Amino acid sequence: MSENKEPHVAKFVYDFTEGNKDLKDLLGGKGANLAEMTNLGLPVPPGFTITTEACKVYLDSGEEPPALRDEVSAHLDALEQRMGKKLGQADDPLLVSVRSGAKFSMPGMMDTVLNIGLSDKSVKGLAKQAGDERFAWDSYRRLIQMFGKTVLGVDGELFEEALEKAKETKGVQVDTELDAADLRKLVTAFKKTVKTEAGRDFPQDPREQMDLAIKAVFESWNGDRAKLYRRQERIPGDLGTAVNVCSMVFGNLGPDSGTGVAFTRDPASGHQGVYGDYLQNAQGEDVVAGIRNTVPLAELENIDKASYDQLMQIMETLENHYKDLCDIEFTIERGKLWMLQTRVGKRTAGAAFRIATQLVDQGLIDETEALQRVNGAQLAQLMFPRFDEDARAEQVGRGIAASPGAAVGKAVFDSYTAVKWSRSGEKVILVRRETNPDDLDGMIAAEGILTSRGGKTSHAAVVARGMGKTCVCGAEELEVDTKRRRMVVPGGHVVEEGDVISIDGSSGKVYLGEVPVVPSPVVEYFEGRMHPGADDADELVEAVHRMMAFADRKRRLRVRANADNAEDALRARRFGAQGIGLCRTEHMFLGDRRELVERLILADTEAEREESLKQLLPLQKRDFVELFEAMDGLPVTVRLLDPPLHEFLPDITELSVRVALAESRQEPHENELRLLQAVHRLHEQNPMLGLRGVRLGLVIPGLFTMQVRAIAEAAAERKTAKGDPRAEIMIPLVGTVQELEIVRDEADQVIAEVEAATGTKLKLAIGTMIELPRAALTAGQIAEAAEFFSFGTNDLTQTVWGFSRDDVEASFFTAYLEKGIFGVSPFETIDKDGVGSLVKSAATAGRSTRPDLKLGVCGEHGGDPESVHFFHEVGLDYVSCSPFRIPVARLEAGRAATQSTGSDHR
């Protein structure tokens, strides 16, 4: 007898008392953390959260879930009872904010509306209840301005222009100098703007205001700027946003009120202390928008010591509870402190490394968790050059060091120009009085951002830190004139659009012209030229050193280098490479050897070909001796010649011109003519799919055997010199096991001949690159003749997708990224569903045939952070990448081995 069960009914609304910080998928980051602070007994204004599930239903169907309205009504009733007032009532109105809150922080990218519940009637009740008529009308104008822009789609500039006009008429500089009568007139002007632009009156029904605002927040998830930000930050597009309905507390009630943003540590440096911004007589958007310049948070101690002391205690509580840097929004209403938000704060790359090691030392987290607090992208940022402090440079200003880095570019004064010039290959610095969410595309395109207003918590600062973009904020001495597209610096010098400027996000300094750069101290550390010490730069080096040591102890994946000569090999070794995963021998055939290669290609007889190979042999051998010496004791995987032969010949157009000129002048041109004939003979419509790789070795007798002999003789010479060469021979572009078997038989014979001639026993592994779909699909067969596989993911991506990389990246990739077809280029991060599935299946099939098969990857994906995690998951033994990316790969290999589902610091 089956038991009858009630059908599961989705719950779409949660009171702040019901959730916790672990429900970010359902309640979004803001809602989950408001609930967590409520649970901790912190002063949070009462409210409730509408879940991301409700948003998904709305976005999928275009309608709210049928049960949502009733659930919202029930929670609103409970809120009204708790507050002792009703939403928008005439005499003493309850006002609420409606704020977005996705799982991952997306600062300013989605919509928020404050002061919902104000109307022509309730504004008078608010004035009476607060005893402050100016405050009430200021709150009402803010509601109409935010509601008109975010809910009704009115151009926000129209409200800004009306506000500026009101200040001009009054003869004042800031909006706090407008009195109640001025603001009442402004409300009338705003309502007329709404009527004209939206075709309807501003709604006077408070419930209608709230319902429309909730829908607007849902819809803002798919707004252009939100989608652009998600693509930039690689945030999934199907998460949806929660909506937080929170009773209003007011920071614009006079000098004993205010609003601020605080950090438990400096998000720019990671240093402990009192960091943040505070603004008296203001609401929250005034701080983050950077419209009015704030005072440092430490000043709050002088303004309101009781609130300051309480805030310091709460900040300590939150940091110990979250065990991380916390970003906090708060409001003081007539001396009463209220917590409006907390989240794990965005931080610069340097701060991330410092904070992770600090928290380990404080015993708040362990090494495993510390590795989840940093990432390879941040490490790469720390390896970028910095400005040369000894260079002669004209400093013209200084602002707040909001996000570090050394950025040089042409000054531009709007996002459209930044994007346009950037796409034309120009490096630009976006210069604004303050940025807003609509500037996101320009911020992404720019090398750096410079604003004359705002602080470390302004929109520009928060977004720049999240993107790892250089930013200087609040450079007040710079007069930015966006309409005339210029900036006036102290002394009267005018920076016109297109003039080059330099900004230092680590010091806040602004320079005219291009300032030279020097290597990062982190690169100097990896190069062995700097050691951990006591000053600021060395403190960062110490943090990086410790995190790399953590990663190296934890990781399973080994990290090799793509290197073609001894110099690169030695540098790679200093950077921590555990061998060479790809030595491209074609690079050895260029330069002064090109003539020998041309002779080989032009050879008409077997004797001519053998003579060319005979002359190339000692040169190749010398290359390998140097390489094996540089990497002594570590594996060196040598890829035999891969590219089409025409790449070693002159350009067909250039050669045709030379032949034509010689003929017209009746000059000797026999060699040029033979070269031209060879170029025509070797010409292919699609050379990347033509005569290259293993196919060359099969159709040009002696080519591969010459290279194998050079490798074997070099290894024998190093062994004789008491070295420890560990050479591996890699056959490229194999598509069938028969190709590999033929080349392998020839190679084994050559190796045996060298062993006999030198009396030296050689252990040379022979394997292949898996870079064709057929090779991946028949990996089980190929493994019978291969001792190792190295996945050539660059070519595998091209052949799986049918892309010619050099062509498509310049032609349609931008459109594919903008349309969301790609979240990221498949040449940058491995396509897990397509290319990745072939890698996984080939690895499985190969090891089913040969359990001890060594597996690696040597495409550029080997240095991509996200791809490294994938290669760890599918069981590869090593990744190989360019020397500069080795530290990144080491760090990410350690993170992959300790990956925790509970950590995500986007």
C-alpha positions in Angstrom: 0.0 0.0 0.0 1.6 3.2 -1.1 1.8 6.2 1.2 0.1 9.4 -0.1 2.5 12.3 0.0 1.7 16.0 -0.3 3.1 17.4 -3.6 6.2 19.6 -3.1 5.2 23.3 -3.2 8.0 25.7 -4.1 8.7 28.4 -1.5 9.5 31.7 -3.3 9.9 34.1 -0.4 12.1 33.9 2.7 12.2 36.2 5.7 15.7 37.4 6.7 15.3 35.3 9.8 14.9 32.1 7.7 18.1 31.9 5.6 21.8 31.7 6.0 25.1 32.4 4.2 25.1 29.0 2.6 21.9 29.6 0.6 23.5 31.8 -2.1 22.1 29.7 -4.9 18.6 30.3 -3.7 18.7 33.7 -1.9 21.6 35.3 -3.8 24.7 36.6 -2.1 23.0 39.7 -0.6 20.0 37.9 0.7 22.0 35.0 2.1 24.4 37.4 3.9 21.5 39.6 5.3 20.1 36.4 6.7 23.4 35.4 8.2 23.9 38.9 9.8 20.3 38.6 11.2 21.2 35.2 12.7 24.3 36.7 14.3 22.1 39.3 16.1 23.5 42.2 14.2 21.3 45.3 13.6 19.8 44.5 10.2 16.6 46.3 9.0 13.8 43.7 8.8 12.9 42.4 5.3 12.5 39.4 3.1 14.1 37.9 0.0 12.4 36.7 -3.2 14.4 33.7 -4.5 16.4 33.2 -7.7 13.9 30.4 -8.5 11.1 33.0 -8.8 13.4 35.0 -11.1 14.0 32.0 -13.3 10.3 31.3 -13.7 9.7 34.9 -14.6 12.5 35.0 -17.2 11.4 31.7 -18.7 7.7 32.4 -18.9 7.4 36.2 -18.9 5.1 35.9 -15.8 5.7 35.7 -12.1 4.9 32.3 -10.4 1.2 32.2 -9.5 2.0 31.9 -5.8 4.5 34.7 -5.6 2.0 37.6 -5.1 0.4 35.9 -2.2 3.7 35.0 -0.6 5.0 38.6 -1.0 1.7 39.8 0.5 2.1 37.5 3.5 5.6 38.6 4.2 4.8 42.3 3.6 1.9 41.9 6.2 4.4 40.4 8.7 6.9 43.2 8.0 4.2 45.8 8.5 3.1 44.3 11.8 6.7 44.2 13.0 7.4 47.8 12.1 4.0 49.0 13.3 3.3 50.9 10.1 2.0 50.1 6.6 3.7 50.5 3.2 3.1 54.0 2.0 0.5 54.9 4.5 -0.2 58.7 4.5 0.6 59.6 8.1 3.6 57.5 9.0 4.6 55.4 5.9 6.7 52.3 5.9 9.2 52.6 3.1 11.2 49.8 1.6 14.1 49.2 -0.8 14.0 46.7 -3.6 17.5 45.5 -4.4 19.0 42.9 -6.7 21.3 40.2 -5.3 22.7 37.4 -7.5 24.8 34.5 -6.2 28.0 36.3 -7.3 28.6 39.9 -6.7 27.9 42.1 -9.8 28.4 45.6 -8.5 26.1 48.1 -10.1 25.2 45.8 -12.9 21.5 45.2 -11.9 18.8 47.4 -10.6 17.9 48.8 -7.2 15.1 51.2 -6.2 15.1 52.9 -2.8 12.3 54.7 -0.9 9.4 52.7 -2.3 6.2 53.7 -0.7 6.5 57.5 -1.1 3.8 59.4 -2.9 2.3 62.8 -3.0 0.4 62.0 0.2 2.9 59.9 2.1 5.8 62.4 1.6 4.0 64.8 3.8 3.6 62.1 6.5 7.3 61.2 6.2 8.2 64.9 6.7 6.0 65.1 9.8 7.2 61.8 11.2 10.9 62.7 10.7 10.4 66.4 11.6 12.4 67.2 8.5 10.6 68.4 5.4 13.8 68.6 3.3 14.7 65.0 4.1 11.2 63.8 2.9 11.3 65.7 -0.4 14.9 64.6 -1.0 13.8 61.0 -0.5 10.9 61.4 -2.8 13.0 62.9 -5.7 15.4 60.0 -5.3 12.6 57.5 -5.6 11.2 59.1 -8.8 14.7 59.4 -10.3 15.6 55.7 -9.6 12.2 54.4 -10.4 11.9 56.4 -13.6 15.3 55.2 -14.8 15.3 51.5 -13.7 11.6 50.6 -13.9 10.1 52.9 -16.6 13.2 53.1 -18.8 13.6 56.9 -18.7 17.0 58.2 -19.7 18.8 58.9 -16.5 20.6 61.9 -18.0 17.3 63.8 -18.1 17.1 63.6 -14.3 20.7 64.5 -13.8 20.3 67.5 -16.1 17.3 68.7 -14.1 19.2 68.3 -10.8 22.2 70.2 -12.2 19.8 73.0 -13.4 18.3 73.2 -9.9 21.8 73.6 -8.4 22.7 76.2 -11.0 19.5 78.2 -10.3 20.2 78.1 -6.6 23.9 78.9 -7.1 25.1 75.9 -5.2 27.6 73.1 -5.9 26.2 70.0 -4.2 22.6 68.7 -3.8 22.7 68.9 0.0 22.5 72.7 -0.4 19.1 72.5 -2.0 16.3 73.2 0.5 12.8 71.6 0.8 11.3 74.1 -1.6 13.9 73.5 -4.2 13.4 69.7 -3.9 9.6 70.0 -4.1 10.1 71.8 -7.4 12.5 69.1 -8.5 9.9 66.4 -7.7 7.4 68.3 -9.9 10.0 68.4 -12.7 10.9 64.8 -12.3 7.2 63.7 -12.5 6.8 65.7 -15.7 9.8 64.0 -17.2 8.3 60.6 -16.3 5.0 61.5 -17.9 6.6 62.8 -21.1 9.2 60.0 -21.5 7.3 57.0 -20.1 3.8 57.9 -21.3 2.3 57.4 -17.8 2.2 59.1 -14.5 4.5 58.1 -11.7 2.5 55.5 -9.8 1.0 56.7 -6.5 0.0 53.2 -5.3 2.9 51.9 -3.1 2.1 48.3 -3.8 2.2 49.0 -7.6 5.6 50.6 -7.1 6.9 47.6 -5.3 5.6 45.0 -7.7 6.9 46.9 -10.7 10.3 47.3 -9.0 10.5 43.6 -8.3 9.8 42.8 -12.0 12.4 45.4 -13.1 15.0 43.7 -10.9 14.2 40.3 -12.4 14.5 41.8 -15.9 17.8 43.6 -15.1 19.4 40.1 -15.0 19.3 40.1 -18.8 20.2 43.7 -19.2 23.1 44.5 -21.5 25.5 45.6 -18.9 24.7 42.6 -16.7 25.3 40.2 -19.6 28.5 41.9 -20.5 29.7 41.7 -16.9 28.9 38.0 -16.6 30.8 37.3 -19.8 33.8 39.3 -18.5 33.7 37.5 -15.1 32.6 34.1 -16.5 29.5 34.0 -14.4 26.8 31.5 -15.7 23.8 33.2 -17.4 21.2 30.8 -16.0 21.5 31.6 -12.3 19.0 34.5 -12.1 18.9 37.1 -9.3 17.2 37.2 -6.0 15.3 40.3 -4.9 15.6 41.8 -1.5 12.8 43.8 0.0 14.2 45.7 3.0 12.6 48.3 5.3 14.3 51.6 4.7 16.7 53.3 7.1 17.8 56.7 6.3 21.3 58.2 6.1 20.0 61.5 4.7 18.3 62.7 7.9 20.9 65.3 8.7 24.4 65.6 10.1 23.8 62.8 12.7 23.0 60.5 9.9 25.1 59.1 7.0 26.0 56.1 5.0 29.3 54.3 4.3 31.2 51.3 3.0 33.8 49.6 5.0 36.4 46.9 4.5 37.8 44.7 7.3 41.2 45.0 5.5 42.5 47.3 2.7 41.1 45.7 -0.6 44.0 47.3 -2.5 46.9 46.2 -0.4 45.6 43.6 2.0 46.9 45.5 5.0 44.9 45.5 8.2 43.5 48.8 9.5 40.4 51.0 9.1 39.5 51.3 5.5 36.4 52.6 3.8 34.4 55.7 3.0 31.7 57.6 4.9 29.4 60.4 3.8 27.2 62.4 6.1 23.6 63.1 5.3 23.5 60.8 2.3 21.9 57.6 1.0 24.0 54.6 -0.1 24.0 55.3 -3.8 25.8 58.6 -3.2 28.9 56.7 -1.9 29.2 54.0 -4.5 28.3 56.4 -7.4 31.2 58.7 -6.5 29.1 61.8 -7.1 30.1 63.3 -3.8 33.6 62.9 -2.4 33.6 61.0 0.9 35.7 61.2 4.0 37.9 58.3 5.2 36.1 55.9 7.4 38.5 56.7 10.3 36.8 60.2 10.4 33.6 58.6 11.6 35.3 58.2 15.1 35.3 62.0 15.3 31.8 62.4 13.9 30.0 59.7 15.8 32.3 57.7 18.2 29.5 55.4 19.5 28.6 54.3 16.0 32.2 54.0 15.1 33.1 51.8 18.0 30.0 49.5 17.3 31.0 49.3 13.7 34.5 48.2 14.5 33.2 45.5 16.8 30.8 44.3 14.0 33.6 44.3 11.5 35.8 42.1 13.7 32.8 39.7 14.3 32.1 39.4 10.5 35.7 38.8 9.5 36.2 36.1 12.2 32.8 34.6 11.1 33.5 34.6 7.4 37.2 34.1 7.9 37.9 36.6 5.1 38.0 40.2 4.0 34.5 41.5 4.3 32.9 44.4 2.3 30.2 46.1 4.4 27.5 48.6 3.6 26.0 50.5 6.6 23.8 53.4 7.4 23.6 55.6 10.5 20.1 57.0 11.1 20.2 59.7 13.8 22.9 57.9 15.7 21.6 54.4 15.2 23.8 52.0 13.2 22.2 49.6 10.7 24.0 46.9 8.6 22.7 46.8 5.0 25.0 44.3 3.4 28.1 42.2 3.8 30.0 40.0 1.4 33.4 38.6 0.9 35.1 41.6 -0.6 36.7 41.9 -4.0 40.4 42.6 -3.7 43.4 43.3 -5.8 45.8 40.5 -6.8 48.4 41.6 -4.3 45.9 41.9 -1.5 44.6 38.4 -2.3 48.0 36.9 -1.7 48.7 38.9 1.4 45.4 38.3 3.0 45.5 34.5 2.3 48.8 34.2 4.1 47.7 36.6 7.0 44.7 34.4 7.6 46.8 31.3 7.7 49.1 33.0 10.3 46.1 34.0 12.3 44.8 30.4 12.4 41.5 31.3 10.7 42.2 29.1 7.6 44.6 26.3 6.6 46.9 26.0 3.6 44.2 24.2 1.6 41.7 26.9 2.0 44.4 29.6 1.4 44.9 28.2 -2.1 41.2 28.7 -2.9 41.6 32.4 -1.9 44.0 33.2 -4.8 44.1 32.2 -8.5 46.3 32.1 -11.5 44.8 35.2 -13.1 45.8 37.2 -10.0 49.3 35.8 -10.1 49.6 36.8 -13.8 48.6 40.3 -12.9 51.4 40.5 -10.3 53.8 39.5 -13.0 53.0 42.5 -15.2 55.6 45.3 -15.3 55.4 48.4 -13.1 56.5 52.0 -13.7 60.2 52.8 -13.3 60.4 55.0 -10.2 63.7 56.5 -11.4 62.4 57.5 -14.8 61.9 61.2 -15.6 58.1 61.7 -15.7 55.8 64.7 -15.3 53.4 64.0 -12.5 50.2 66.1 -12.9 47.9 64.7 -10.3 47.4 62.1 -7.6 44.2 60.2 -6.6 43.3 57.2 -4.6 45.2 54.0 -5.5 42.1 51.9 -6.2 43.4 49.0 -8.2 47.2 48.4 -8.9 49.1 48.2 -12.2 50.9 50.4 -14.6 48.6 51.6 -17.4 49.6 53.8 -20.4 47.3 54.9 -23.1 45.5 57.7 -25.0 43.0 59.6 -22.9 39.4 59.1 -23.9 36.4 60.5 -22.2 33.5 58.1 -23.0 33.0 54.4 -23.2 32.0 54.4 -26.9 35.3 56.0 -27.9 37.3 53.6 -25.6 35.7 50.6 -27.3 36.1 52.0 -30.8 39.8 53.0 -30.4 40.6 49.8 -28.6 39.2 47.7 -31.5 41.5 49.7 -33.8 44.5 48.6 -31.8 44.9 51.7 -29.7 45.7 51.5 -26.0 43.4 53.9 -24.1 42.8 55.2 -20.6 39.1 55.9 -19.8 38.9 59.3 -18.0 35.6 60.2 -16.3 34.4 62.4 -13.5 32.9 59.1 -12.1 31.9 55.9 -13.8 28.5 54.2 -13.7 27.4 50.8 -14.8 26.8 52.0 -18.3 30.5 52.5 -18.7 31.3 48.8 -18.3 32.2 48.1 -21.9 34.6 51.1 -22.0 36.2 49.9 -18.7 36.8 46.5 -20.2 38.3 48.0 -23.4 40.6 50.4 -21.5 44.1 49.7 -20.1 43.1 51.6 -17.0 40.4 54.0 -15.5 41.0 57.5 -14.1 38.2 59.4 -12.3 38.3 62.8 -10.6 35.6 61.8 -8.0 34.9 58.8 -5.8 37.0 56.6 -3.5 38.0 53.0 -2.9 34.4 52.0 -2.7 33.2 53.9 -5.8 31.8 52.0 -8.8 35.0 52.5 -10.7 37.2 51.1 -7.9 35.0 48.1 -7.1 34.5 47.0 -10.8 38.2 47.7 -11.7 39.4 45.5 -8.8 37.1 42.8 -9.8 38.5 42.8 -13.3 42.1 43.3 -12.3 42.1 46.6 -14.2 44.4 49.5 -13.2 42.4 52.3 -11.6 43.0 55.7 -9.9 39.9 57.4 -8.4 39.2 60.7 -6.7 42.0 62.7 -8.4 40.2 66.0 -7.4 42.8 68.3 -8.8 42.1 67.1 -12.3 39.2 68.9 -13.9 37.5 66.4 -16.2 35.3 68.0 -18.9 33.6 65.2 -20.8 31.6 67.5 -23.0 34.6 69.2 -24.4 36.5 65.9 -24.3 39.5 67.1 -22.3 41.1 67.3 -18.8 42.7 70.3 -17.3 45.6 69.5 -14.9 47.1 71.8 -12.2 49.1 74.6 -13.9 46.5 74.9 -16.7 47.9 72.3 -19.0 45.1 70.7 -21.1 45.1 67.0 -21.9 43.0 66.6 -25.1 41.4 63.4 -26.1 44.1 61.3 -27.8 47.0 62.6 -25.6 49.0 59.9 -23.9 48.8 59.7 -20.1 50.1 57.1 -17.6 48.4 56.1 -14.4 49.8 54.1 -11.5 47.2 52.2 -9.6 49.6 51.3 -6.8 50.4 54.9 -5.9 47.5 56.9 -7.4 49.9 59.0 -9.4 48.9 60.4 -12.8 51.6 61.4 -15.4 51.7 63.1 -18.7 53.1 61.0 -21.6 54.4 57.4 -21.5 56.3 56.4 -18.4 58.8 53.5 -18.9 58.2 50.2 -17.1 60.4 47.8 -15.2 59.9 44.1 -14.3 57.6 43.2 -11.5 59.2 42.2 -8.2 57.3 38.9 -8.5 59.0 38.1 -11.8 62.3 39.1 -10.3 61.6 36.6 -7.5 60.8 33.8 -10.0 64.0 34.7 -11.9 66.0 34.4 -8.6 66.9 38.1 -8.5 64.8 39.0 -5.5 64.3 37.2 -2.2 61.6 37.6 0.4 62.3 40.5 2.8 60.8 43.3 4.9 59.8 46.2 2.6 56.4 46.4 0.9 57.5 44.8 -2.4 59.3 42.0 -0.6 56.3 41.5 1.6 54.3 40.7 -1.5 57.1 38.4 -2.7 57.0 36.6 0.6 53.2 36.0 0.3 53.6 34.7 -3.3 56.6 32.5 -2.2 54.5 30.9 0.5 51.4 30.4 -1.7 53.6 28.8 -4.4 55.1 26.5 -1.8 51.6 25.5 -0.6 50.6 24.8 -4.2 53.8 22.7 -5.0 53.2 20.6 -1.9 49.6 19.9 -2.8 49.6 19.5 -6.6 49.6 16.2 -8.5 50.1 17.6 -12.0 53.6 18.3 -13.0 54.4 21.5 -15.0 56.7 21.5 -18.0 57.7 24.3 -20.4 57.3 24.9 -24.1 60.9 25.8 -24.9 63.0 25.5 -28.0 66.4 26.6 -26.9 68.7 26.5 -23.9 68.0 30.1 -22.9 64.3 29.5 -22.7 64.9 26.2 -21.0 67.0 27.8 -18.3 64.5 30.5 -17.7 61.7 27.9 -17.5 63.7 26.0 -14.9 64.1 29.1 -12.8 60.3 29.6 -13.0 59.8 26.0 -11.6 59.5 23.9 -14.8 59.9 20.2 -14.3 61.0 19.5 -17.8 60.2 20.5 -21.4 56.9 19.3 -22.7 57.3 20.7 -26.2 60.5 21.5 -28.0 59.5 22.7 -31.5 62.3 21.7 -33.8 61.1 23.8 -36.7 62.4 26.9 -34.8 65.9 25.4 -35.1 65.6 25.4 -38.9 65.3 29.1 -39.3 67.9 31.9 -39.2 71.3 31.0 -40.6 70.1 27.4 -41.4 67.4 28.5 -43.8 69.7 28.1 -46.8 70.4 24.4 -45.9 66.6 23.8 -45.5 66.0 25.4 -48.9 68.6 23.1 -50.4 66.8 20.1 -48.8 63.5 21.2 -50.3 65.0 21.9 -53.7 67.0 18.6 -53.9 66.4 16.8 -57.2 68.3 13.7 -56.3 68.7 11.4 -53.3 72.4 12.4 -53.1 71.6 16.1 -52.9 69.0 15.4 -50.2 71.3 13.3 -48.2 74.0 15.9 -48.4 71.6 18.6 -47.0 70.6 16.3 -44.2 74.2 15.4 -43.4 75.0 19.2 -43.0 71.9 19.7 -40.8 72.7 16.8 -38.5 75.6 18.3 -36.4 73.7 21.6 -36.1 70.6 19.7 -34.8 72.8 17.7 -32.5 74.4 20.8 -31.0 70.9 22.2 -30.3 69.9 19.1 -28.4 73.2 18.9 -26.4 72.6 22.5 -25.2 68.9 21.7 -24.4 69.7 18.5 -22.5 72.4 20.2 -20.5 70.0 23.0 -19.5 67.4 20.5 -18.5 69.7 17.9 -17.1 67.8 15.3 -15.0 64.4 16.4 -16.3 62.4 15.1 -19.3 62.7 16.9 -22.6 60.0 16.1 -25.2 61.3 16.9 -28.7 58.6 17.2 -31.4 59.9 16.2 -34.8 59.4 18.7 -37.7 55.7 19.6 -37.9 54.9 22.6 -40.2 54.5 22.5 -44.0 57.7 22.9 -45.9 56.6 26.0 -47.7 56.9 27.9 -44.3 60.7 27.6 -44.8 60.6 29.2 -48.2 60.3 32.9 -49.1 56.8 34.5 -49.4 55.3 33.7 -52.8 54.5 37.3 -53.6 57.9 38.6 -52.6 59.6 35.9 -54.6 57.5 36.4 -57.7 58.5 40.1 -57.6 62.1 39.2 -57.3 62.0 36.8 -60.2 60.0 39.3 -62.4 62.5 42.1 -61.7 65.5 39.8 -62.4 63.9 38.8 -65.7 63.1 42.4 -66.7 66.7 43.3 -66.0 68.1 40.2 -67.6 69.9 39.3 -64.4 70.7 35.7 -63.3 67.9 34.3 -61.3 68.1 30.5 -61.6 68.0 30.0 -57.8 65.1 32.3 -57.3 63.2 30.6 -60.1 63.8 27.2 -58.6 62.6 28.5 -55.3 59.5 29.9 -56.9 58.8 26.6 -58.7 59.2 24.9 -55.3 56.8 27.3 -53.6 54.2 26.6 -56.4 54.8 22.9 -56.1 54.3 22.9 -52.3 51.4 25.4 -52.3 48.3 24.0 -50.6 44.8 25.5 -50.3 44.8 24.6 -46.6 48.4 23.8 -45.5 47.4 23.2 -41.9 45.5 20.1 -43.2 48.1 19.1 -45.8 51.7 17.8 -46.0 52.9 18.3 -42.5 53.8 16.5 -39.3 54.2 12.7 -39.6 53.3 13.0 -43.3 56.6 14.8 -43.9 58.5 12.1 -42.3 56.9 9.5 -44.4 57.3 11.2 -47.8 60.7 12.8 -47.4 63.2 10.0 -46.8 65.7 10.7 -44.1 64.2 13.8 -42.6 62.8 12.3 -39.3 65.7 9.8 -39.1 68.2 12.7 -39.2 66.4 14.4 -36.3 66.2 11.1 -34.3 69.9 10.5 -34.9 70.7 14.0 -33.7 68.6 13.5 -30.5 70.2 10.1 -29.8 73.8 11.3 -30.4 73.2 14.3 -28.2 71.9 12.1 -25.4 74.8 9.8 -25.8 77.3 12.7 -25.6 75.6 14.0 -22.4 75.7 10.6 -20.8 79.4 10.3 -21.6 79.9 13.6 -19.9 78.1 12.2 -16.8 74.9 14.1 -17.6 71.4 12.8 -17.2 69.6 13.4 -20.4 65.9 12.3 -20.4 64.9 12.7 -24.0 61.4 11.9 -25.4 60.7 11.8 -29.1 57.3 13.0 -30.2 55.8 12.3 -33.6 53.3 15.0 -34.6 49.9 14.9 -36.4 49.4 11.1 -36.3 46.0 10.0 -37.4 46.4 6.3 -37.5 48.6 3.8 -35.6 50.2 2.6 -38.9 51.8 6.0 -39.4 53.3 5.9 -35.9 54.5 2.3 -36.3 56.4 3.0 -39.5 58.2 6.1 -38.0 58.8 4.3 -34.8 60.4 1.3 -36.5 62.8 3.7 -38.3 63.6 5.6 -35.1 64.3 2.4 -33.1 66.7 1.3 -35.8 68.5 4.6 -35.7 68.7 4.6 -31.8 70.2 1.1 -31.9 72.8 2.2 -34.4 73.8 5.1 -32.2 74.0 2.8 -29.1 76.2 0.5 -31.0 78.5 3.2 -32.3 78.8 5.0 -28.9 78.6 2.0 -26.6 76.0 3.9 -24.6 72.7 2.5 -23.6 69.9 5.0 -24.3 66.4 5.2 -22.9 64.5 7.3 -25.4 60.7 7.2 -25.0 58.7 7.5 -28.3 55.2 8.9 -28.3 52.9 11.1 -30.3 50.8 14.2 -30.2 47.0 13.7 -30.2 45.9 16.7 -32.2 43.4 15.2 -34.7 39.9 14.0 -33.9 40.7 10.6 -35.5 43.7 10.2 -33.3 41.6 10.8 -30.2 38.9 8.4 -31.4 41.4 5.6 -32.1 43.7 6.4 -29.1 43.4 2.8 -27.9 45.0 1.5 -31.0 47.6 4.3 -31.2 48.7 3.5 -27.6 50.0 0.2 -28.8 52.9 2.0 -30.5 53.2 5.0 -28.2 54.8 5.3 -24.7 53.2 8.7 -24.1 50.5 11.0 -25.5 50.8 14.8 -25.5 47.5 16.5 -26.4 48.1 19.3 -28.9 45.0 21.2 -28.0 45.7 24.2 -30.3 45.4 22.0 -33.4 42.8 19.7 -31.8 40.6 22.8 -31.2 41.0 23.9 -34.8 40.2 20.5 -36.3 37.3 19.8 -33.9 35.7 23.2 -34.5 36.7 23.5 -38.2 38.4 26.8 -37.3 41.5 28.3 -38.8 42.7 30.1 -35.7 44.6 32.9 -37.5 41.5 33.7 -39.6 38.5 33.4 -37.3 39.9 35.2 -34.3 40.1 38.4 -36.4 36.9 37.8 -38.3 34.0 36.6 -36.3 35.1 35.7 -32.8 34.2 39.2 -31.4 30.7 38.7 -32.6 30.5 35.2 -31.1 31.6 36.5 -27.8 29.2 39.4 -27.8 26.3 37.2 -28.8 27.2 34.8 -26.0 27.9 31.8 -28.3 31.3 31.7 -26.6 31.7 32.6 -23.0 35.4 32.7 -23.8 37.5 31.8 -26.8 38.0 28.0 -27.2 41.6 28.8 -28.0 42.0 30.5 -24.6 40.1 28.0 -22.4 39.5 24.4 -23.4 36.1 23.6 -24.8 35.2 20.9 -22.2 32.1 19.6 -24.0 33.8 19.1 -27.4 37.6 19.1 -27.4 37.6 18.2 -23.7 35.5 15.1 -24.2 37.9 13.9 -26.8 40.9 14.4 -24.5 39.1 12.6 -21.7 38.0 9.6 -23.9 41.4 9.4 -25.5 43.1 9.3 -22.1 40.8 6.6 -20.9 41.3 4.5 -24.1 45.0 5.0 -24.2 45.5 3.8 -20.6 43.1 0.9 -21.2 45.7 -0.4 -23.8 48.8 0.8 -21.9 48.2 1.4 -18.2 51.5 3.1 -17.7 50.9 5.6 -20.6 52.2 9.0 -19.7 49.7 11.8 -20.6 50.4 15.5 -21.0 49.2 18.5 -22.8 51.4 21.0 -24.7 48.9 23.4 -26.3 48.6 27.0 -24.8 45.7 25.6 -22.7 48.4 24.1 -20.5 48.9 27.6 -18.9 45.2 28.6 -18.7 43.9 28.4 -15.1 40.5 26.9 -15.9 41.9 24.4 -18.4 44.5 23.2 -15.8 41.7 22.2 -13.5 40.1 20.2 -16.3 43.4 18.4 -17.1 43.7 17.5 -13.4 40.2 16.1 -13.3 40.7 13.9 -16.4 43.9 12.4 -14.9 46.7 13.9 -17.1 50.3 13.6 -15.7 51.5 17.1 -16.7 50.8 20.3 -18.5 53.3 22.2 -20.6 53.1 26.0 -21.3 55.3 29.0 -22.1 57.9 29.8 -19.4 56.1 33.0 -18.3 52.9 31.0 -17.5 54.7 28.2 -15.5 54.0 29.8 -12.1 50.3 30.2 -13.0 50.1 26.6 -14.0 51.9 25.5 -10.8 49.5 27.5 -8.6 46.4 26.3 -10.5 47.6 22.7 -10.3 47.8 23.1 -6.5 44.3 24.7 -6.4 42.9 21.9 -8.6 44.2 19.3 -6.1 42.6 21.0 -3.2 39.5 22.3 -4.9 36.7 23.0 -2.4 33.1 23.4 -3.6 32.5 25.8 -0.7 35.0 28.4 -1.9 34.4 30.9 -4.6 36.0 34.3 -4.6 34.9 35.9 -7.8 
